[in-house]
Amino acid sequence: MEILKTDGICKYFGDTTALENITFSANKGEWVSIMGPSGSGKSTLVNILSLMDNPSEGKYLINGKDASNLSPEDVLKFRREEIGLVFQQFHLIPYLNALENVMLAQYYHSSVDVDDAKKALQNVGLAHRLDHLPSQLSGGEQQRVCIARALINDPEIIIADEPTGNLDEENERVVLELFCKLRSMGKTLLLITHNPELGKFGDKIVYLKHGKIDKIIAGEAGFCANKTDEGQ
């Protein structure tokens, strides 16, 4: 089932064309890697996919709805309920512990549930770090708090923008396996990265070049299938 689609998206900044005719889709439970070098338009596309910006031309459809026609209130609702965001910069509140940082996302969604927040951290392997401040966590642990925060409101779509850019190889592997777990749960994952060793594990890879789609190819999703089998 198609959960999102970009249809001829263009983005202009004055006389500069940042994106031109971007068209691709993602099905429910599919991992789509969006790759390209610096200046290829990845950041501009992330802003549109996460409803932080609108395209100058074309359509962005989420569950068949044209996102550019949503009211400001509906945009906020979509971002709270349908989309989970994971960034390279962790954006954790420094004076809140791991549990409180996750609960903060609940607060802006509806109501706070301590047990659900604890379970979200348990699911990313941090049940033993609930009371730790960000400064007391490693970079990999902080990123896992961010993933728990992105998942706490049970969104259908996870958008991860360079999520391993600040991590070493070991923690990158941990995050990769978490993404495989999300895929097995039926989450749709949009991974934006310049790292080919991470991006290649998607079901498909969308390559950007100079603001255009250069090619779309199949990824190595078998890695996630193997990880899922190992966990059974």
Secondary structure, DSSP 8 states (H G I E B T S, - for coil): -EEEEEEEEEEEETTEEEEEEEEEEEETT-EEEEE--TTSSHHHHHHHHTTSS--SEEEEEETTEEGGGS-HHHHHHHHHHTEEEEESS----TTS-HHHHHHHHHHHHS---HHHHHHHHHHTT-GGGTT--GGGS-HHHHHHHHHHHHHTT--SEEEEESTTTT--HHHHHHHHHHHHHHHHTT-EEEEEES-HHHHTTSSEEEEEETTEEEEEEE--THHHHHHHHHH-
